[in-house]
Amino acid sequence: MSNRAKTIIGFAILALVLAGGAFYGGFVYGKSQIPSIYAIDGVGNKTLGQPDNVDFGLFWDAWKVIQEKYAERANLNKQEMVFGAIEGMVKSLEDPYTVFMKPQEAKQFQDDVSGSFSGIGAEIGIRKEVLTVISPLEDSPAQQAGLRAGDRIFKIDDKPSADLSLNEAVGLIRGPKGTTVKLTVSRPQEDELREIAVVRDNIKIPTIKWEIKNDKIAYVQLFNFGQTAPSEFRRKMIEVLRSPADRIILDLRNNPGGFLEVSQDIAGWFVEAGSVVAIEDFGDGKTIEYKSSGNGVLKNVPVVVLINEGSASASEILAGALRDLRGVKLVGVKSFGKGSVQELANLSKGTSLKVTVAKWLTPSKKSIMNDGLEPDVKVEMSKDDIENMKDPQLEKAIEIITNFQ
């Protein structure tokens, strides 16, 4: 997720929502009618620019009617009205990853990417128009309560999720430490809904841990691509290099992703410097290539990557890059398919807009949006495997990496 052009984007959106249409309203109504904006108290500059080919005067018509006739007009919160207008505009895009965040939501988002927040510890998204658990975070209340990647959420407490935006759903699931939220979910291969109660807690997002398996395999679990991931990954890789391990299993299962730049940084450990690890496709013929800038220390070390339905976003970019550039085998099940690029625009009054600006392509120009990455070696996890703490996916990865010549 890039933070390019924050100031320019923020200004453009504010101009559109708060002031756009004043001139255009005059053009549409001409001399036959005074534009509604001129009758609205508190709008100082009524001659600012307007969006092309849009009757923005309609916005001010509605505002004027509410200001003059709404029964509770004496108690109108005009700032909330503006927030609501922006939310409606964003919702019309029908893109669950383009989200307007009010001040509190914007702060929560910054807390998330900084590595800690209060809630249940699960990444959720919209998949096929259904609120879905992308992945519960490692050692989180969500994981401990039994939530799994792929669980579809139909109710949050007693509120149906069907008509909620992703942001609204996150707001309902979150809450003070020690309180409980009930999630009614359905699970693949199960006919009945189940209710899972999760006690909220302060969440510290883990980043990475590793251990030696079979004397020479470094089993590395990477849990997210947050701001601290590059430095923590570096520390752990130094430990791996000093160990007897001569091959790596990189576990990206249930890794919901994070920053594109972080996946680019981590990929740089495994590939030649200057290799294209991801491509941003803006849909208008414009593309940007992201190249590795790391040291390539692990470029000759045998690697196998584990993925599942909880592997999303930046983790899919890393997995796709390692397969395309080095022929690394992906083991597990198809990844989530969250292959779009969001840019964070910090607006005024503490608000933010996370907006989809492009889609991600692997180095071979394969889009992962919606389709995800198909594994080279498909290994399912059965209900019995989960209940008995078995991990056939990891077992297969160990088998493959052990026999690597």
C-alpha positions, 0 to 999 in steps of 0.5 A: 500500500503506497502513501504517495500523493497524500496531500494532492489526493486529500485536497481533491476529494475535499474540494469535490465533496465540500465545495464542488458543484457550486459553479455547476449548479449555477450552470444547470439552473441558469437564470431560471432558479437560484442554485440551492448552495446560495441559500445555505448558511455557512457556505462562504465561497459559492464560486469554487470549481465543480466535477465535470458532467455531474449535476452536483447541484442535486447535493445542495438541493438535498442539503437545503431541503434537510436544513429547511424542513427536517423535523430535527433540523435544530440538532443537525450535525453538519460535519456528520452529514458531510462524512455520511455523504463521503461514505455514500460516494465511496459505497457507490464504487462497490469496492470493499477495499475503498473505505472512508474512515472517520477520525476514530476509524482512521486512528484504529487503522494507524494502530493496526499497521503499527502493530497493536490494537484492541479487538478480537485479532482477526483480519476480515474481508468481503469475498463473493459479497459475504463478510469473511474471515481472511485469517485469525492472527496468531495467538489471538482471541479469535484463534483461541475461540475457534475462528478459522480462515474462510469462516463466513460471518452472517451475524455480529451479535444480533445484527445481520452482516449482509448490508454492512460495509467492511468498515461498519463490520470492523467497528461492530466486532471491535470493542473494549477489552474484556467484552464479548462479541458473538459471531454467527458463522458458516464453515465450508463443508458444514451445513449448520451455522455455529455461534462463536463467542470471542472475548476482546483483548488488547492485540499485539500483532506478531510478526515472525517466529522460526524453529529448526525441523529435522536438523537442517530445515528452518521453518519460518512463520511470517504472520504479517507485512506490517511496519516492523516486519522488515527489521524483525525479518532481518533479525530472524534471518541472521539467526537462521544464517547462524544456525545449521539450517540449509533450507527454508520452509516459509509459512505464509498461511493465514498471513493477511498481508500489509504493505507492498513495500514490505513484501518487496523488501522481504522478497529481496532476501530471496532473489537477485537485486533488481528483480521485478517482484510485483507490478502495479497495473492502474488499468489505463495502460500505466504500470509500475514495476517494483524491484527487489533492493535487498541483499539476496543472501538467501537467493541460493537457499532451497525454499518451499512456501506454504499458502492457504485461504488466509494468505492474502495481499502482500503475502500473495505477492511474495509467494507469487514472486518467489514462484515466478522468479525462482520456481519455488513450490507453493504447497497448501490450498488456493490463496484468498485473492486480495490483489488490489493496491490501496493508497492511504490519503490523509484528509482533514479533521483526522479522517482518511480515505483508503482507496483502490488505485490499482491491482497487483500482478506477479512478475509473470503478469498474473493478476491475483485479484479474486482468483488467488494463487493456485498451489503447485502441490494441493494439500487440504486440511480436513476437520479431523486434521484440525481437531487432532492438531495434525498439519499435512500441509507442513508435512508435505512441505517438509517432504518436498524440501528434504528431497530437494537436490 
